Amino acid sequence: MKFDNKFIFVIVGAIILYAIFLLLSDISLILSKIPNFKTEYLPIILVLIPFSWLFLFLRWNLLLKNSNIKIPLKENLKIYFAGFALAVTPGKFGELIKSQIMKTKFDVPHRTTSSLVLVERLYDLAGAVIVSFIGILLIGIGGYVIAGASIILILIFVMISSRKLFHTILKLIGKIKFTQKYTVSLSESYETIRTSTRGKIVFTSILTTSVYWLLESLGVYFILLSFDIDLLNYIHVVATYTSSLILGAASFIPGGLGVVEGSLVGLLNFQGVDISEAFVLVILIRIFTLWYSVIIGFIALKFSGGLSTKS
């Protein structure tokens, strides 16, 4: 297939949602706060956040190796980051384009790589729950969010442990038009999913994901410092940021747009950050942690050949 135009519509829709969020905010007040940004923190933020992505790539590499898939490192890097272009799709399902590129360029079966993309989402959630739990123990916020996410994780692992239950749930997911064309591949890849969620690979994948969340949260912490916001220590930021992302993921709205921003503003304000400053902080946090990766993703998509991928 060529790069699906539906993905473009999803991305445009996500931008519209983001514009609505800005319109509902006090734009003039937000603009008046922007000049307070200390630019000396900018190089740290621009380097630290992409550095965190390397741990996601390491996890991807480990998952491929665990499934006996060998892709040249340079090509694999471009393919992996190409998936970032579609990070604003619901549940990041747009990252399945990695599967299409690998099929076209290296003849790797869809059923294997598409299942690994799904496993990545599972580990994203697991890592976020773990680092958020640390924050809950220390500062006591987001407990209900993490409890709910933990229950979901347990249910998913139970589903994977039973072939029959796995296929039953997959049939239900297949009724969603957006995911329909991928469920056949997933149904044929039960063993890949199971071997990717058992044994040593579970520990290494959760560890690399947790490091990613901790580093990205550190980038968020520096964004706060760039506005002289020192009310929250680093652990507070980790718990606050990851809790809001979990809520956004649960909403299944593209990129969690609106939900992540709203919950993050509320959590920051709850911890003493002025509401107008919270809006500015959240906008910049999302620019650096979401839209920055989307831009990098489209560049990688171009160089990986994903924009003209055919099947």
C-alpha positions in Angstrom: 0.0 0.0 0.0 1.0 3.6 -0.4 1.1 5.7 2.7 -2.5 5.6 3.8 -4.3 8.9 3.4 -6.4 8.0 6.4 -3.4 8.5 8.5 -3.1 12.1 7.2 -6.8 12.7 8.2 -6.1 11.3 11.7 -3.0 13.6 12.0 -5.0 16.7 10.7 -7.8 15.8 13.2 -5.2 15.6 16.0 -3.9 19.1 15.1 -7.5 20.4 15.1 -8.1 18.9 18.5 -4.9 20.6 19.7 -6.1 23.9 18.2 -9.4 23.6 20.0 -7.4 23.0 23.3 -5.5 26.3 22.6 -8.7 28.2 21.8 -10.3 27.1 25.1 -7.2 28.4 26.9 -6.5 32.1 27.5 -4.2 32.5 24.5 -3.2 36.1 25.3 -2.2 35.1 28.8 -0.3 32.1 27.4 1.6 34.3 24.9 2.6 36.7 27.6 4.2 33.8 29.6 6.3 32.4 26.7 9.0 35.1 26.9 9.8 33.8 30.4 11.2 30.6 28.9 15.0 30.3 29.7 16.6 29.4 26.4 19.7 27.9 28.2 17.6 24.9 28.9 16.6 24.4 25.3 19.7 22.4 24.2 19.3 20.1 27.2 15.7 19.4 26.4 16.3 18.9 22.6 19.1 16.4 23.3 17.6 14.6 26.4 14.2 13.7 24.9 15.6 12.1 21.6 18.1 10.3 23.8 15.2 8.7 25.6 13.9 7.4 22.3 17.0 5.3 21.9 15.9 3.1 24.8 12.6 2.4 22.9 14.7 1.5 19.9 16.8 -0.8 22.0 13.6 -2.5 23.2 12.5 -2.9 19.6 15.8 -4.4 18.7 15.6 -6.9 21.6 12.1 -7.9 20.5 13.2 -8.5 16.9 16.1 -10.5 18.1 13.9 -12.6 20.4 11.7 -13.4 17.3 14.8 -14.2 15.2 14.4 -11.2 12.9 17.6 -9.6 11.6 17.5 -6.1 10.0 20.6 -4.0 9.3 21.0 -1.5 12.2 20.9 1.6 10.1 17.8 0.6 8.2 16.1 -0.7 11.4 16.8 2.7 13.0 15.1 4.6 10.2 12.1 2.2 10.1 11.6 2.4 13.9 11.6 6.2 14.0 9.4 6.3 10.9 6.7 4.9 13.2 6.8 8.1 15.3 5.2 10.0 12.4 1.9 8.3 13.3 2.2 8.5 17.1 -1.0 10.7 17.1 -3.1 7.8 15.9 -5.4 6.1 18.4 -3.3 3.7 20.6 -0.4 4.5 18.3 -1.8 1.9 15.9 -0.3 4.0 13.1 3.1 2.6 14.1 2.1 -0.5 12.3 3.5 1.1 9.2 6.8 -0.2 10.5 5.4 -3.7 9.7 4.5 -2.7 6.2 8.0 -1.2 5.5 9.8 -4.3 6.8 7.6 -6.5 4.7 8.3 -4.5 1.6 12.1 -4.0 2.1 13.0 -7.2 3.9 10.1 -9.6 3.3 9.5 -10.0 7.0 5.9 -11.4 7.6 3.3 -8.9 8.7 2.0 -11.4 11.3 5.3 -11.2 13.2 6.1 -7.5 13.2 2.6 -6.3 13.6 2.3 -8.4 16.8 5.5 -6.9 18.1 4.1 -3.4 17.6 1.2 -4.5 19.8 3.6 -5.9 22.4 5.4 -2.5 22.4 2.2 -0.8 23.5 1.9 -3.3 26.3 5.4 -2.6 27.6 4.7 1.2 27.2 1.9 0.8 29.7 3.8 -1.5 32.0 6.8 0.9 32.2 4.5 3.9 32.8 2.7 2.1 35.6 6.0 1.1 37.3 7.5 4.6 37.3 4.2 6.2 38.3 3.9 3.7 41.2 7.1 5.1 42.6 5.6 8.6 42.6 2.4 7.4 44.2 4.3 5.8 47.1 6.1 9.1 47.7 3.5 11.8 46.9 0.2 9.9 46.8 -1.3 11.2 43.5 -2.8 9.3 40.6 -3.6 6.2 42.6 -6.8 5.4 40.9 -5.2 5.9 37.4 -2.4 3.5 38.2 -4.7 1.0 39.8 -6.9 0.9 36.7 -3.9 0.6 34.4 -2.5 -2.2 36.6 -5.8 -4.1 36.3 -5.7 -3.7 32.5 -2.2 -5.0 32.4 -3.1 -8.1 34.4 -6.1 -8.8 32.2 -3.9 -8.5 29.1 -1.3 -10.9 30.4 -4.2 -13.3 31.3 -5.5 -13.0 27.8 -2.1 -13.8 26.3 -1.7 -16.8 28.5 -4.9 -18.4 26.9 -4.9 -19.0 23.2 -8.7 -19.3 23.2 -9.3 -16.1 25.1 -6.7 -14.3 22.9 -8.6 -15.1 19.7 -11.9 -14.2 21.2 -10.8 -10.8 22.2 -9.1 -10.3 18.9 -12.4 -10.9 17.1 -14.0 -8.2 19.1 -11.1 -5.8 18.3 -11.5 -6.8 14.6 -14.9 -5.2 14.6 -13.2 -1.8 14.8 -12.8 -0.6 11.2 -9.4 1.0 11.8 -7.9 -2.2 13.2 -9.8 -4.7 11.1 -7.1 -5.3 8.4 -4.5 -6.0 11.1 -6.3 -8.5 13.2 -5.8 -11.4 10.8 -2.0 -11.0 11.1 -2.3 -10.8 14.8 -4.5 -13.9 15.0 -1.7 -15.8 13.2 1.0 -14.6 15.5 -0.1 -15.7 18.9 3.1 -17.6 19.5 5.2 -14.5 18.7 3.2 -12.4 21.2 3.4 -15.1 23.8 7.2 -15.6 23.5 7.6 -11.8 23.6 5.8 -11.6 26.9 7.6 -14.4 28.8 10.9 -15.0 30.3 14.0 -12.7 30.2 12.6 -10.5 27.4 9.8 -9.2 29.8 12.4 -7.9 32.3 14.6 -6.3 29.7 11.7 -4.7 27.8 10.1 -3.3 31.0 13.5 -2.0 32.2 14.3 -0.2 28.9 10.8 1.2 28.8 11.0 2.4 32.4 14.4 4.1 31.6 12.7 5.8 28.6 9.8 7.2 30.8 12.3 8.4 33.5 14.4 10.2 30.9 11.4 11.8 29.1 10.1 12.9 32.5 13.5 14.4 33.2 13.1 16.4 30.0 9.7 17.5 31.3 11.3 18.5 34.6 13.8 20.7 32.7 10.9 22.4 30.9 9.4 23.3 34.3 12.8 24.6 35.4 13.0 26.7 32.2 10.1 28.7 33.7 11.5 28.8 37.2 8.9 26.3 38.4 10.6 24.4 41.3 7.5 23.5 43.3 7.7 19.9 42.0 10.8 17.7 42.4 11.7 15.2 39.8 9.7 12.3 41.4 6.6 14.5 41.4 7.1 15.3 37.7 7.5 11.6 36.9 4.2 10.6 38.6 2.3 13.6 37.3 3.5 13.3 33.7 3.1 9.5 33.3 -0.3 9.5 35.1 -1.7 12.0 32.6 -0.3 9.9 29.7 -2.0 6.8 31.0 -5.3 8.7 31.1 -4.7 9.9 27.5 -4.0 6.4 26.3 -7.2 5.1 28.0 -9.3 7.7 26.2 -8.2 6.2 22.8 -8.3 9.7 21.4 -5.5 10.3 18.8 -2.4 11.1 20.8 -4.6 11.4 23.9 -5.0 15.0 22.8 -7.1 17.1 25.1 -7.2 14.4 27.8 -3.4 14.5 28.4 -3.3 18.3 28.3 -6.4 18.7 30.5 -5.3 16.2 33.2 -1.7 17.5 33.2 -2.9 21.1 33.7 -5.2 19.9 36.5 -2.4 17.9 38.2 0.1 20.7 38.0 -2.4 23.2 39.3 -3.3 20.8 42.2 0.4 20.8 43.2 0.6 24.6 43.3 1.4 25.7 39.8 -0.5 28.7 38.6 -3.2 27.8 36.1 -1.9 30.1 33.4 1.6 28.8 33.8 0.3 25.3 33.8 -1.2 25.8 30.4 2.0 27.2 29.0 4.0 24.3 30.5 1.7 21.7 29.1 1.7 23.2 25.6 5.6 23.2 25.6 5.7 19.7 27.1 3.5 18.3 24.3 5.5 20.1 21.6 8.8 18.6 22.9 7.5 15.1 23.8 4.8 14.5 21.1 5.1 16.9 18.1 8.9 16.8 18.1 8.8 13.1 17.6 6.1 13.3 14.9 8.3 15.7 12.9 11.4 13.4 13.3 9.1 10.5 12.4 8.1 12.1 9.1 11.7 12.7 8.2 12.6 9.1 9.0 9.5 8.0 7.1 10.8 9.7 4.0 14.3 8.2 4.2 13.0 4.8 5.0 10.8 4.7 1.9 7.6 4.6 3.9 5.9 7.4 2.1 6.0 5.3 -1.1 5.7 1.9 0.4 3.6 -0.6 -1.6 2.4 -4.0 -0.9 
